[in-house]
Amino acid sequence: MSGQMSVAEAVAHESQLDRDIEELHAIGGCVKTVRSIGMPDRNWDAEAEVDLCLGMYLRNIAEHYPDIITSKHIGPLEAILGPLDGPRKDAPPVAVVGAGPSLDANAEYLRRFPGLILTTDRAARALVARRIHLDAVIAVDPRPYHIAKMLSYPENRDQVLIASVLLDPEAIKAWRGKVFYTSHQNPGTQFFDYGLPSLFPGMPGLYALGNVGNMGVQVAAYMGAGKIVLVGQDYGYTGSKWSADSWDFQADNDKATCSTVRWKRLEVDHKRELERRTGKVTVPGVGGDVETYLPYLSYRKSLMNLVEIWKLDVINATEGGILTDLPQVSLKNAIDDLSRNFKAEDARARFRQAIGG
């Protein structure tokens, strides 16, 4: 981070300023600050949602705060593929892969994807089990009871994790490779507007938009991606499946290398899983009506707002689900088209340089 203070240095700097002010007061000095009059704009609906999780956020941060502030963050990834403002037609593409039901039908095409592949935490095993290269895994869910298992597999030692500062520490413990942290923004809420910037000064923050798929799109945009290709991003229960198939591995005494790990597709009772899900609604989707989870509709709205405001070039190669307002292209055709102008190795060389090899 040439020319930039690390988060740890920034925290230490702000702490020193506080001590300086205290010393001035101790010797009779007076420090005046100018504050704006009146309350800043507040998003009270968002505040109410944050209140439900605030204790969990604070606990997760407190449990490994020193580790976070002395670790790397996503700053070096900014604009590594293309400019953040202006045309990006010459910038390499990025695939953002989710674990929606449609992933199983077209995951194999990703072997030929001519750019970076970012995958959500739940989708990582689906690619690793198939021996499909991925460039980074993204994890944001602060809950403690399932993310760690998704991220625990031998191959992660050679991979990159882009992790929310709110992530449960158990998920970080499961990861053996490089970790790059991101803070968050949620305008109109005190914790995100004032709390996180004070805890992590200088750390870039992406918007908290409800789900990890939306975070993946933001990471791709932050890198300056040209075309962003959505894969496995159903935002619904396509084909009466609640997700892509699950995978587990068998290794010898946890000392395995990638060549000796044996992956096995798990049998999932999708009917039973769907019956257990609450808040189901049916809406028009790609190729017909799709059953989905009610909060997914708000995640879809957040995604579309992001695409419009940031003027992103996003296509939906999911081949299912509810993202009907995006251009629909089969993954095979998208890869055939992009391969005329881009090569994966070119994008991966830039990525490796940014993360330090």
C-alpha positions in Angstrom: 0.0 0.0 0.0 2.6 2.5 -1.1 1.7 6.1 0.0 -1.1 4.8 2.2 -1.3 4.2 5.9 -2.2 0.6 6.9 -5.4 0.3 9.0 -3.2 -0.5 12.0 -1.2 2.7 11.5 -4.4 4.8 11.0 -5.9 3.4 14.2 -2.7 4.2 16.1 -2.6 7.7 14.6 -6.2 8.5 15.7 -5.4 7.1 19.1 -2.4 9.4 19.4 -4.6 12.4 18.4 -7.0 11.5 21.3 -4.1 11.3 23.7 -2.8 14.6 22.5 -6.2 16.2 23.1 -6.3 14.7 26.6 -2.8 16.1 27.4 -3.9 19.6 26.3 -6.9 19.4 28.6 -4.7 18.2 31.4 -2.5 21.3 31.2 -5.4 23.6 30.9 -5.7 23.9 27.2 -8.9 24.1 25.3 -9.8 22.3 22.1 -12.8 23.5 20.2 -14.5 21.5 17.5 -17.2 22.7 15.1 -20.2 20.4 14.9 -23.1 20.6 12.4 -26.4 21.7 14.0 -29.2 19.2 14.0 -29.4 15.5 13.3 -27.9 14.2 10.1 -30.2 12.3 7.8 -31.0 8.9 9.2 -32.5 5.9 7.6 -34.6 4.6 10.5 -35.8 1.5 8.7 -32.2 0.5 8.1 -31.3 1.4 11.7 -34.0 -1.0 12.9 -32.5 -3.8 10.7 -29.0 -3.0 12.0 -30.2 -3.1 15.6 -31.2 -6.8 15.2 -27.6 -7.8 14.3 -25.5 -5.1 16.1 -24.5 -7.3 19.0 -23.3 -10.0 16.6 -21.4 -7.5 14.5 -19.6 -6.1 17.6 -18.9 -9.5 19.0 -17.4 -10.8 15.8 -15.2 -7.7 15.4 -14.1 -7.7 19.1 -13.0 -11.4 19.0 -10.3 -10.7 16.4 -10.0 -6.9 16.0 -6.1 -6.9 16.3 -5.9 -9.5 13.5 -8.2 -7.5 11.2 -6.4 -4.2 11.6 -3.0 -5.8 11.0 -4.1 -7.7 7.9 -4.5 -6.6 4.3 -7.6 -5.0 2.9 -9.1 -4.7 -0.6 -7.4 -1.4 -1.3 -4.8 -2.9 -3.6 -7.5 -4.4 -5.8 -9.0 -1.0 -6.8 -9.1 -0.5 -10.6 -6.7 -3.4 -11.3 -8.7 -4.3 -14.4 -9.9 -1.0 -15.7 -10.9 2.6 -14.6 -13.7 3.0 -12.0 -15.0 6.0 -13.9 -15.3 6.0 -17.6 -15.5 3.3 -20.4 -14.3 -0.1 -19.4 -14.8 -1.9 -22.8 -11.1 -2.9 -22.9 -11.1 -4.2 -19.3 -11.2 -8.0 -18.7 -14.5 -9.6 -17.6 -15.3 -11.0 -14.2 -17.6 -13.9 -13.5 -19.5 -13.7 -10.2 -20.6 -17.2 -9.2 -23.4 -18.0 -6.8 -24.7 -21.3 -5.5 -28.2 -21.0 -7.0 -29.9 -24.1 -8.4 -28.8 -23.3 -12.0 -25.1 -23.6 -11.2 -25.1 -27.4 -11.6 -26.3 -27.1 -15.2 -23.5 -24.9 -16.6 -20.6 -24.8 -14.1 -18.4 -26.8 -16.4 -18.3 -23.9 -19.0 -16.4 -21.8 -16.4 -13.2 -23.8 -17.2 -12.9 -21.6 -20.3 -13.9 -18.3 -18.8 -11.5 -15.6 -20.1 -11.3 -13.5 -17.0 -11.4 -13.6 -13.2 -13.8 -15.9 -11.4 -15.2 -14.6 -8.1 -17.3 -17.1 -6.1 -19.6 -16.7 -3.1 -18.8 -18.7 0.0 -21.5 -21.3 -0.7 -20.4 -21.8 -4.3 -16.7 -22.3 -3.6 -16.9 -26.0 -3.0 -19.0 -26.6 -6.1 -16.1 -25.2 -8.3 -13.2 -26.7 -6.3 -14.8 -30.2 -6.4 -15.0 -30.0 -10.2 -11.3 -28.8 -10.3 -12.4 -25.5 -11.8 -10.0 -22.6 -11.1 -11.4 -19.7 -9.0 -9.6 -16.5 -8.2 -11.2 -15.4 -5.0 -14.0 -16.4 -2.6 -16.2 -13.8 -1.0 -17.8 -14.2 2.5 -19.9 -11.6 4.3 -22.4 -13.5 6.4 -21.8 -12.7 10.2 -23.7 -15.8 11.5 -21.4 -18.4 13.1 -23.0 -21.6 12.3 -22.4 -22.4 8.6 -20.0 -20.2 6.8 -16.9 -21.8 8.5 -17.8 -25.2 7.1 -18.3 -23.8 3.6 -14.8 -22.3 3.7 -13.0 -25.3 5.2 -11.4 -27.4 2.5 -7.7 -28.2 1.8 -7.5 -26.3 -1.5 -8.2 -23.0 0.2 -4.5 -22.7 1.2 -3.8 -21.6 -2.4 -6.8 -19.3 -2.7 -7.8 -15.7 -1.7 -10.6 -14.9 0.6 -12.3 -11.4 0.5 -13.8 -11.2 3.9 -16.2 -8.8 5.6 -14.9 -7.3 8.8 -18.2 -8.6 10.3 -17.5 -12.2 9.4 -17.5 -14.7 12.3 -13.9 -15.4 13.4 -14.5 -19.1 13.0 -14.7 -18.6 9.3 -11.4 -16.9 9.3 -9.8 -19.7 11.3 -11.0 -22.2 8.6 -9.1 -20.3 5.9 -5.5 -21.1 5.2 -4.9 -18.8 2.3 -4.6 -15.1 1.9 -7.3 -12.9 3.4 -8.2 -9.4 2.3 -10.8 -7.5 4.4 -13.5 -5.1 3.4 -15.5 -2.7 5.6 -19.0 -1.7 4.8 -21.3 1.3 4.1 -25.0 1.6 4.9 -25.8 5.3 4.6 -28.1 6.7 7.3 -27.1 4.2 10.0 -24.8 5.3 12.9 -22.9 2.0 13.1 -22.0 2.1 9.4 -21.6 5.8 9.0 -19.5 6.4 12.2 -18.7 3.2 14.0 -17.0 1.2 11.2 -15.0 4.2 9.8 -13.6 4.8 13.4 -12.8 1.1 13.9 -11.2 0.7 10.4 -9.9 4.1 9.2 -8.6 4.0 5.7 -10.2 0.6 4.9 -12.4 0.7 1.8 -16.1 -0.1 2.5 -18.5 -1.8 0.1 -22.3 -1.4 0.5 -24.1 -3.8 2.7 -26.8 -4.9 0.3 -28.1 -8.0 2.0 -26.5 -10.9 0.2 -23.1 -12.1 -0.8 -24.0 -12.2 -4.6 -24.5 -8.4 -4.5 -21.2 -8.1 -2.7 -19.5 -10.1 -5.5 -20.8 -7.7 -8.1 -19.4 -4.8 -6.0 -16.0 -6.4 -5.8 -15.9 -6.9 -9.5 -16.9 -3.3 -10.1 -14.3 -2.1 -7.6 -11.6 -4.0 -9.6 -12.8 -2.1 -12.7 -14.2 -5.1 -14.5 -15.4 -4.7 -18.0 -18.4 -7.1 -18.4 -19.7 -8.7 -15.2 -21.2 -12.2 -15.9 -23.6 -13.6 -13.3 -23.5 -17.4 -13.0 -25.6 -19.4 -10.5 -27.3 -16.2 -9.3 -30.9 -17.5 -9.3 -32.2 -15.4 -6.4 -34.8 -18.2 -6.3 -35.6 -21.9 -6.3 -35.2 -22.8 -10.0 -36.5 -26.2 -10.9 -37.8 -26.9 -7.4 -34.3 -26.9 -6.0 -33.3 -24.7 -3.1 -29.7 -24.4 -4.1 -26.9 -26.0 -6.2 -25.8 -29.4 -5.0 -23.6 -29.7 -1.9 -20.1 -31.3 -1.9 -17.9 -32.8 0.8 -14.3 -34.1 0.7 -12.3 -37.0 2.2 -8.7 -36.4 3.0 -6.0 -38.3 4.8 -5.5 -36.9 8.3 -6.0 -33.4 7.0 -2.5 -33.4 5.4 -3.8 -33.8 1.9 -2.8 -31.8 -1.1 -5.2 -31.0 -3.9 -4.2 -34.1 -5.9 -5.2 -36.5 -3.0 -8.5 -34.9 -2.0 -11.5 -36.9 -3.0 -14.7 -34.9 -3.5 -18.1 -36.4 -3.3 -21.5 -34.9 -4.3 -23.9 -35.1 -1.3 -27.5 -36.2 -1.7 -29.8 -33.3 -0.9 -33.5 -33.7 -0.3 -34.5 -30.5 -2.1 -38.2 -31.1 -1.6 -37.8 -31.3 2.1 -35.5 -28.3 2.2 -38.1 -26.2 0.3 -40.9 -27.3 2.6 -38.9 -26.0 5.5 -38.3 -22.6 3.9 -40.6 -19.8 4.9 -41.5 -16.6 3.1 -41.9 -18.2 -0.3 -43.6 -16.3 -3.1 -43.9 -17.0 -6.8 -42.9 -14.4 -9.3 -42.2 -14.2 -13.1 -38.7 -15.5 -13.8 -36.4 -16.5 -16.6 -38.4 -19.0 -18.7 -41.5 -18.8 -16.6 -42.7 -18.4 -13.0 -40.1 -19.1 -10.3 -40.7 -19.7 -6.6 -38.4 -17.6 -4.5 -37.8 -16.3 -1.0 -39.4 -12.9 -0.2 -36.1 -11.1 0.9 -34.6 -12.1 -2.5 -36.9 -9.5 -4.1 -35.3 -6.7 -2.1 -31.8 -8.1 -3.0 -32.7 -8.1 -6.6 -33.8 -4.4 -6.3 -30.5 -3.5 -4.6 -28.6 -5.2 -7.4 -30.5 -3.4 -10.1 -30.0 0.0 -8.3 -26.3 -0.8 -8.2 -26.2 -1.7 -11.9 -28.0 1.5 -12.8 -26.2 4.0 -10.6 -22.7 2.7 -11.2 -23.5 2.1 -14.9 -22.2 -1.5 -14.8 -22.2 -3.8 -17.8 -23.8 -6.9 -16.3 -25.2 -9.9 -18.1 -27.1 -12.8 -16.6 -25.7 -16.1 -17.6 -27.5 -17.9 -14.8 -30.0 -19.5 -17.1 -32.7 -19.5 -14.5 -34.0 -17.5 -11.6 -35.7 -14.1 -11.3 -33.1 -11.6 -12.7 -35.3 -10.9 -15.7 -34.3 -7.2 -16.1 -30.7 -8.0 -17.0 -29.6 -9.1 -20.5 -30.0 -12.9 -20.7 -27.1 -14.8 -22.4 -26.2 -18.5 -22.1 -22.9 -19.0 -20.3 -21.4 -20.9 -23.3 -22.3 -18.0 -25.7 -21.0 -15.4 -23.3 -17.7 -17.2 -23.0 -17.4 -17.7 -26.7 -18.0 -14.0 -27.3 -15.6 -12.8 -24.6 -12.9 -15.2 -25.6 -12.4 -13.3 -28.9 -10.9 -10.4 -27.0 -9.8 -11.6 -23.6 -7.6 -14.2 -22.0 -7.9 -15.4 -18.4 -4.1 -15.3 -17.8 -4.0 -11.6 -18.6 -6.5 -10.8 -15.9 -5.0 -13.3 -13.4 -1.5 -11.7 -13.9 -3.0 -8.3 -12.8 -4.7 -10.0 -9.9 -1.6 -11.8 -8.7 0.4 -8.6 -8.9 -2.2 -6.8 -6.8 -2.3 -9.4 -4.0 1.5 -9.8 -3.9 1.9 -13.0 -5.9 
